[in-house]
Amino acid sequence: MLKCAICENDSRFEPVLSKGAEAGFTCHLKKCPRCEFIFMDPQPDVDLQKNLINTSTVYDSKLPDEQETQNRQIILDYIERFAKPPGRLLELGCARGYLLAAARGSGWQTVGVEFSSKWAEYARSRLKLDIIETWLDGDSFDLKLTGKFDVIVMWHMLEHINNPKRFLERVGPYLKNSGILIVQVPDFAKLGETIVGCHHLNYFTRDTLRRLMEHDYYVIDVTYDYVNKFVSMAMCKTFSVLFVWRLMEFPRIVTASLHTITAQGFTEFLRQAREKIRHREFRIKSR
């Protein structure tokens, strides 16, 4: 039996549904009664997951590469609300690499990671992208990359990871302290049984995704896309970056507040902010 990836509860999970899936495997979904996170238990073995990914036709397309790249502009627009090129951008689970190609055209220095050998080869040979081919999971993820990234993107891939909390802990060191993490997943509350299959190990809602992320990150933004079926989140590592974003997001409110706040009150505000930064960074380093 698995532990809950969010709160680490390991007993008395509630059954949600069971559904026959690929290769004769039956998916049993369970919910943690403590935090309401839904996940598959038991999970298919790694060999079955790899075979399903390498034989999948989900990302096969008849559109020209140029059109597929252009179609990713809407994702890039969301990313560039929070970070602007030039800079380094890493996409985990990049599939054929169309988002990376769009980001490269916008001025980003890009690196992609993909666990499907056919998609990794496509991105390298057709789009001339820098791609690392490796299996991604919470137990063995280690890219051995040098340097850190301004942006890390996980677009429809966190639901495929066997231990998402541990995976996020491993991703953290690759992100600059001033960097931005971008995640999108399907919302189980909206899509339900339609997304159940061997390839999806985790079934997030907006609330459970936020609970997971707030272990190690500060949430800047939550947005729904594609008729409210997918939830996107932008996050940062430090309270100071979050504070700057709040200032940028509400300039009129902040300006009005600073006009009325007393000197003593503003000093206390700064003291509390410094304490939150110190406590947050100590907690992350102590893990």
C-alpha positions as a Markdown table, in Angstrom:
| # | Residue | x | y | z |
|---|---|---|---|---|
| 1 | Met | 0.0 | 0.0 | 0.0 |
| 2 | Leu | 1.2 | 3.5 | -0.9 |
| 3 | Lys | 1.5 | 6.5 | 1.3 |
| 4 | Cys | -0.4 | 9.6 | 0.4 |
| 5 | Ala | 1.9 | 11.8 | -1.6 |
| 6 | Ile | 0.7 | 14.9 | 0.1 |
| 7 | Cys | 0.1 | 14.2 | 3.8 |
| 8 | Glu | 1.9 | 10.8 | 4.0 |
| 9 | Asn | -1.1 | 9.1 | 5.6 |
| 10 | Asp | -0.7 | 5.3 | 5.0 |
| 11 | Ser | -4.0 | 3.8 | 6.2 |
| 12 | Arg | -7.7 | 3.6 | 5.6 |
| 13 | Phe | -7.9 | 5.0 | 2.0 |
| 14 | Glu | -11.4 | 5.3 | 0.6 |
| 15 | Pro | -12.1 | 3.6 | -2.7 |
| 16 | Val | -13.2 | 6.0 | -5.5 |
| 17 | Leu | -13.6 | 3.8 | -8.6 |
| 18 | Ser | -12.2 | 0.8 | -10.5 |
| 19 | Lys | -11.9 | 0.7 | -14.2 |
| 20 | Gly | -10.4 | -1.7 | -16.7 |
| 21 | Ala | -7.5 | -0.1 | -18.7 |
| 22 | Glu | -4.7 | -0.9 | -21.1 |
| 23 | Ala | -3.0 | -4.3 | -21.2 |
| 24 | Gly | -5.6 | -5.9 | -19.0 |
| 25 | Phe | -4.7 | -3.8 | -16.0 |
| 26 | Thr | -7.4 | -2.6 | -13.7 |
| 27 | Cys | -7.1 | 0.9 | -12.2 |
| 28 | His | -8.2 | 1.2 | -8.6 |
| 29 | Leu | -8.4 | 4.8 | -7.5 |
| 30 | Lys | -8.3 | 5.6 | -3.8 |
| 31 | Lys | -8.7 | 8.8 | -1.8 |
| 32 | Cys | -6.9 | 10.0 | 1.3 |
| 33 | Pro | -9.5 | 10.9 | 3.9 |
| 34 | Arg | -7.1 | 13.3 | 5.5 |
| 35 | Cys | -6.3 | 15.6 | 2.5 |
| 36 | Glu | -8.6 | 14.2 | -0.2 |
| 37 | Phe | -5.8 | 13.4 | -2.7 |
| 38 | Ile | -6.8 | 10.7 | -5.2 |
| 39 | Phe | -4.2 | 8.3 | -6.6 |
| 40 | Met | -3.9 | 4.8 | -8.2 |
| 41 | Asp | -3.2 | 1.9 | -5.8 |
| 42 | Pro | -1.7 | -0.5 | -6.8 |
| 43 | Gln | 0.2 | 1.1 | -9.6 |
| 44 | Pro | 1.4 | -0.6 | -12.8 |
| 45 | Asp | 5.0 | -1.6 | -12.9 |
| 46 | Val | 7.6 | 0.5 | -14.6 |
| 47 | Asp | 8.0 | -1.8 | -17.6 |
| 48 | Leu | 4.2 | -1.6 | -18.4 |
| 49 | Gln | 4.3 | 2.2 | -18.0 |
| 50 | Lys | 7.3 | 2.5 | -20.4 |
| 51 | Asn | 5.7 | 0.3 | -23.0 |
| 52 | Leu | 2.5 | 2.3 | -22.9 |
| 53 | Ile | 4.3 | 5.6 | -23.3 |
| 54 | Asn | 6.5 | 4.4 | -26.1 |
| 55 | Thr | 3.5 | 2.9 | -28.0 |
| 56 | Ser | 1.1 | 5.8 | -27.3 |
| 57 | Thr | -0.2 | 7.9 | -30.2 |
| 58 | Val | -1.5 | 10.7 | -28.0 |
| 59 | Tyr | 1.0 | 13.3 | -29.3 |
| 60 | Asp | 1.0 | 12.0 | -32.9 |
| 61 | Ser | -0.1 | 14.8 | -35.2 |
| 62 | Lys | -0.7 | 15.4 | -38.9 |
| 63 | Leu | -0.1 | 19.1 | -38.6 |
| 64 | Pro | 3.2 | 20.6 | -39.8 |
| 65 | Asp | 5.8 | 21.2 | -37.1 |
| 66 | Glu | 5.5 | 24.9 | -37.6 |
| 67 | Gln | 1.8 | 24.9 | -36.9 |
| 68 | Glu | 2.2 | 22.7 | -33.8 |
| 69 | Thr | 4.9 | 25.1 | -32.5 |
| 70 | Gln | 2.6 | 28.1 | -33.1 |
| 71 | Asn | -0.2 | 26.3 | -31.2 |
| 72 | Arg | 2.1 | 26.2 | -28.1 |
| 73 | Gln | 2.2 | 30.0 | -28.1 |
| 74 | Ile | -0.8 | 30.2 | -25.7 |
| 75 | Ile | 1.3 | 28.1 | -23.2 |
| 76 | Leu | 4.3 | 30.3 | -23.7 |
| 77 | Asp | 2.2 | 33.4 | -23.2 |
| 78 | Tyr | 1.2 | 32.1 | -19.8 |
| 79 | Ile | 4.8 | 31.3 | -18.9 |
| 80 | Glu | 5.9 | 34.8 | -19.9 |
| 81 | Arg | 3.4 | 36.4 | -17.6 |
| 82 | Phe | 5.9 | 35.5 | -14.9 |
| 83 | Ala | 9.3 | 35.3 | -16.5 |
| 84 | Lys | 10.7 | 37.0 | -19.6 |
| 85 | Pro | 13.6 | 35.9 | -21.9 |
| 86 | Pro | 16.5 | 35.8 | -22.1 |
| 87 | Gly | 17.0 | 33.0 | -19.6 |
| 88 | Arg | 17.2 | 29.2 | -19.2 |
| 89 | Leu | 14.0 | 27.2 | -19.5 |
| 90 | Leu | 13.7 | 23.4 | -18.7 |
| 91 | Glu | 10.7 | 21.4 | -19.7 |
| 92 | Leu | 10.2 | 18.0 | -18.0 |
| 93 | Gly | 8.1 | 15.7 | -20.1 |
| 94 | Cys | 8.5 | 17.7 | -23.3 |
| 95 | Ala | 7.0 | 15.1 | -25.7 |
| 96 | Arg | 7.9 | 16.2 | -29.3 |
| 97 | Gly | 9.3 | 19.5 | -28.1 |
| 98 | Tyr | 6.9 | 22.0 | -29.7 |
| 99 | Leu | 6.8 | 24.2 | -26.6 |
| 100 | Leu | 10.6 | 24.2 | -26.4 |
| 101 | Ala | 10.7 | 25.2 | -30.1 |
| 102 | Ala | 8.3 | 28.1 | -29.4 |
| 103 | Ala | 10.3 | 29.2 | -26.3 |
| 104 | Arg | 13.6 | 29.1 | -28.3 |
| 105 | Gly | 12.0 | 31.3 | -30.9 |
| 106 | Ser | 11.1 | 33.8 | -28.1 |
| 107 | Gly | 14.7 | 34.0 | -26.9 |
| 108 | Trp | 14.9 | 31.3 | -24.3 |
| 109 | Gln | 17.9 | 28.9 | -23.9 |
| 110 | Thr | 16.0 | 25.6 | -23.7 |
| 111 | Val | 16.6 | 22.0 | -22.4 |
| 112 | Gly | 14.0 | 19.3 | -22.5 |
| 113 | Val | 13.6 | 16.0 | -20.7 |
| 114 | Glu | 11.5 | 13.2 | -22.2 |
| 115 | Phe | 11.0 | 9.5 | -21.2 |
| 116 | Ser | 9.7 | 8.3 | -24.6 |
| 117 | Ser | 12.5 | 7.4 | -26.9 |
| 118 | Lys | 10.5 | 8.0 | -30.1 |
| 119 | Trp | 9.5 | 11.5 | -29.0 |
| 120 | Ala | 12.9 | 12.4 | -27.7 |
| 121 | Glu | 14.5 | 11.4 | -31.0 |
| 122 | Tyr | 11.8 | 13.4 | -32.9 |
| 123 | Ala | 12.6 | 16.5 | -31.0 |
| 124 | Arg | 16.3 | 16.1 | -31.5 |
| 125 | Ser | 16.3 | 15.2 | -35.2 |
| 126 | Arg | 13.4 | 17.3 | -36.5 |
| 127 | Leu | 13.4 | 20.3 | -34.2 |
| 128 | Lys | 17.1 | 20.3 | -33.4 |
| 129 | Leu | 16.5 | 20.6 | -29.7 |
| 130 | Asp | 18.7 | 19.8 | -26.7 |
| 131 | Ile | 16.9 | 16.7 | -25.2 |
| 132 | Ile | 17.8 | 14.4 | -22.4 |
| 133 | Glu | 16.2 | 11.0 | -22.6 |
| 134 | Thr | 15.6 | 9.5 | -19.2 |
| 135 | Trp | 12.9 | 7.9 | -17.0 |
| 136 | Leu | 11.3 | 10.4 | -14.7 |
| 137 | Asp | 9.9 | 9.4 | -11.3 |
| 138 | Gly | 10.2 | 10.4 | -7.7 |
| 139 | Asp | 12.7 | 7.7 | -6.7 |
| 140 | Ser | 15.5 | 8.1 | -9.3 |
| 141 | Phe | 15.2 | 11.4 | -10.9 |
| 142 | Asp | 18.7 | 13.0 | -11.3 |
| 143 | Leu | 19.6 | 14.8 | -14.5 |
| 144 | Lys | 23.1 | 15.8 | -13.4 |
| 145 | Leu | 22.7 | 19.1 | -15.1 |
| 146 | Thr | 25.1 | 22.0 | -14.4 |
| 147 | Gly | 23.6 | 25.4 | -13.5 |
| 148 | Lys | 20.1 | 26.3 | -12.6 |
| 149 | Phe | 17.0 | 27.4 | -14.6 |
| 150 | Asp | 14.9 | 30.6 | -14.6 |
| 151 | Val | 11.8 | 28.5 | -15.5 |
| 152 | Ile | 10.9 | 24.9 | -15.1 |
| 153 | Val | 7.8 | 23.6 | -16.9 |
| 154 | Met | 5.8 | 20.5 | -16.1 |
| 155 | Trp | 2.9 | 20.6 | -18.6 |
| 156 | His | 0.7 | 17.5 | -18.2 |
| 157 | Met | 3.4 | 15.3 | -16.7 |
| 158 | Leu | 3.0 | 15.5 | -12.8 |
| 159 | Glu | 0.0 | 13.2 | -13.0 |
| 160 | His | 2.3 | 10.5 | -14.5 |
| 161 | Ile | 4.9 | 10.5 | -11.6 |
| 162 | Asn | 4.9 | 7.8 | -9.0 |
| 163 | Asn | 5.9 | 9.9 | -6.1 |
| 164 | Pro | 5.1 | 13.5 | -6.9 |
| 165 | Lys | 6.1 | 15.0 | -3.6 |
| 166 | Arg | 9.6 | 13.4 | -3.7 |
| 167 | Phe | 9.8 | 14.4 | -7.4 |
| 168 | Leu | 9.2 | 18.0 | -6.6 |
| 169 | Glu | 11.9 | 17.9 | -3.9 |
| 170 | Arg | 14.3 | 16.6 | -6.5 |
| 171 | Val | 13.3 | 19.3 | -9.0 |
| 172 | Gly | 13.9 | 22.1 | -6.6 |
| 173 | Pro | 17.7 | 22.3 | -6.8 |
| 174 | Tyr | 17.5 | 22.9 | -10.5 |
| 175 | Leu | 15.4 | 26.1 | -10.1 |
| 176 | Lys | 17.0 | 29.4 | -9.3 |
| 177 | Asn | 15.9 | 31.1 | -6.1 |
| 178 | Ser | 14.3 | 33.8 | -8.2 |
| 179 | Gly | 12.9 | 31.2 | -10.7 |
| 180 | Ile | 9.4 | 30.2 | -11.6 |
| 181 | Leu | 7.8 | 26.7 | -11.7 |
| 182 | Ile | 4.9 | 26.2 | -14.1 |
| 183 | Val | 2.6 | 23.2 | -13.8 |
| 184 | Gln | -0.6 | 22.1 | -15.5 |
| 185 | Val | -2.6 | 19.0 | -14.8 |
| 186 | Pro | -6.0 | 17.7 | -15.7 |
| 187 | Asp | -8.6 | 18.4 | -13.0 |
| 188 | Phe | -10.2 | 15.2 | -11.8 |
| 189 | Ala | -13.1 | 17.2 | -10.3 |
| 190 | Lys | -14.0 | 18.3 | -13.8 |
| 191 | Leu | -13.0 | 15.3 | -16.0 |
| 192 | Gly | -13.6 | 12.4 | -13.7 |
| 193 | Glu | -13.5 | 8.9 | -15.1 |
| 194 | Thr | -12.6 | 10.1 | -18.6 |
| 195 | Ile | -8.9 | 10.5 | -17.7 |
| 196 | Val | -8.5 | 7.2 | -15.8 |
| 197 | Gly | -5.8 | 4.9 | -17.3 |
| 198 | Cys | -2.5 | 3.2 | -16.5 |
| 199 | His | -0.6 | 6.3 | -17.6 |
| 200 | His | -2.2 | 8.5 | -15.0 |
| 201 | Leu | -1.0 | 7.6 | -11.5 |
| 202 | Asn | -2.2 | 10.8 | -9.7 |
| 203 | Tyr | -5.6 | 12.5 | -10.0 |
| 204 | Phe | -5.4 | 16.1 | -8.9 |
| 205 | Thr | -8.0 | 18.8 | -8.2 |
| 206 | Arg | -7.2 | 22.5 | -7.8 |
| 207 | Asp | -7.1 | 22.1 | -4.0 |
| 208 | Thr | -5.0 | 18.9 | -3.8 |
| 209 | Leu | -2.5 | 20.3 | -6.3 |
| 210 | Arg | -2.1 | 23.4 | -4.3 |
| 211 | Arg | -1.6 | 21.4 | -1.1 |
| 212 | Leu | 1.1 | 19.4 | -2.7 |
| 213 | Met | 2.9 | 22.5 | -4.1 |
| 214 | Glu | 2.8 | 24.4 | -0.9 |
| 215 | His | 5.2 | 21.9 | 0.7 |
| 216 | Asp | 8.1 | 23.5 | -1.1 |
| 217 | Tyr | 6.8 | 26.5 | -3.1 |
| 218 | Tyr | 4.7 | 29.6 | -2.9 |
| 219 | Val | 1.8 | 29.7 | -5.3 |
| 220 | Ile | 1.6 | 32.9 | -7.3 |
| 221 | Asp | -1.2 | 32.1 | -9.7 |
| 222 | Val | -4.0 | 29.6 | -10.3 |
| 223 | Thr | -5.7 | 29.5 | -13.7 |
| 224 | Tyr | -8.2 | 27.3 | -15.5 |
| 225 | Asp | -7.7 | 26.5 | -19.2 |
| 226 | Tyr | -9.6 | 24.8 | -22.0 |
| 227 | Val | -13.1 | 25.4 | -20.7 |
| 228 | Asn | -12.1 | 24.8 | -17.0 |
| 229 | Lys | -10.8 | 21.3 | -17.5 |
| 230 | Phe | -7.1 | 21.8 | -16.7 |
| 231 | Val | -5.6 | 23.7 | -13.7 |
| 232 | Ser | -2.4 | 25.7 | -14.2 |
| 233 | Met | -0.2 | 27.0 | -11.4 |
| 234 | Ala | 2.7 | 29.3 | -11.3 |
| 235 | Met | 5.0 | 29.1 | -8.2 |
| 236 | Cys | 8.2 | 30.5 | -6.8 |
| 237 | Lys | 10.7 | 29.2 | -4.2 |
| 238 | Thr | 11.0 | 32.2 | -1.8 |
| 239 | Phe | 8.7 | 34.5 | 0.0 |
| 240 | Ser | 10.6 | 37.5 | -1.3 |
| 241 | Val | 9.7 | 36.6 | -4.9 |
| 242 | Leu | 6.1 | 36.1 | -3.9 |
| 243 | Phe | 6.1 | 39.4 | -2.1 |
| 244 | Val | 7.4 | 41.2 | -5.2 |
| 245 | Trp | 4.7 | 39.6 | -7.3 |
| 246 | Arg | 2.0 | 40.7 | -4.9 |
| 247 | Leu | 3.3 | 44.2 | -5.2 |
| 248 | Met | 3.2 | 44.0 | -9.0 |
| 249 | Glu | -0.2 | 42.4 | -8.9 |
| 250 | Phe | -1.9 | 45.0 | -6.7 |
| 251 | Pro | -0.1 | 48.3 | -7.2 |
| 252 | Arg | -3.0 | 50.6 | -6.4 |
| 253 | Ile | -3.9 | 48.7 | -3.2 |
| 254 | Val | -0.4 | 48.5 | -2.0 |
| 255 | Thr | 0.3 | 52.2 | -2.8 |
| 256 | Ala | -2.9 | 53.2 | -0.9 |
| 257 | Ser | -1.9 | 51.1 | 2.0 |
| 258 | Leu | 1.6 | 52.5 | 2.2 |
| 259 | His | 0.2 | 56.0 | 2.3 |
| 260 | Thr | -1.8 | 55.2 | 5.4 |
| 261 | Ile | 0.4 | 52.8 | 7.3 |
| 262 | Thr | 2.4 | 54.1 | 10.2 |
| 263 | Ala | 6.2 | 53.9 | 10.4 |
| 264 | Gln | 5.9 | 51.5 | 13.3 |
| 265 | Gly | 3.4 | 49.3 | 11.5 |
| 266 | Phe | 5.6 | 49.2 | 8.3 |
| 267 | Thr | 8.6 | 48.1 | 10.4 |
| 268 | Glu | 6.6 | 45.3 | 11.9 |
| 269 | Phe | 5.5 | 44.2 | 8.4 |
| 270 | Leu | 9.1 | 44.0 | 7.3 |
| 271 | Arg | 10.1 | 42.1 | 10.4 |
| 272 | Gln | 7.3 | 39.5 | 9.8 |
| 273 | Ala | 8.3 | 39.2 | 6.1 |
| 274 | Arg | 12.0 | 38.5 | 7.0 |
| 275 | Glu | 10.9 | 35.9 | 9.6 |
| 276 | Lys | 8.8 | 34.1 | 7.0 |
| 277 | Ile | 11.7 | 34.0 | 4.6 |
| 278 | Arg | 14.1 | 32.7 | 7.2 |
| 279 | His | 11.6 | 30.1 | 8.5 |
| 280 | Arg | 10.7 | 28.9 | 4.9 |
| 281 | Glu | 14.3 | 28.6 | 3.7 |
| 282 | Phe | 15.4 | 26.8 | 6.9 |
| 283 | Arg | 12.6 | 24.3 | 6.6 |
| 284 | Ile | 13.5 | 23.5 | 3.0 |
| 285 | Lys | 17.3 | 23.2 | 3.7 |
| 286 | Ser | 16.7 | 21.0 | 6.7 |
| 287 | Arg | 15.0 | 18.2 | 4.7 |
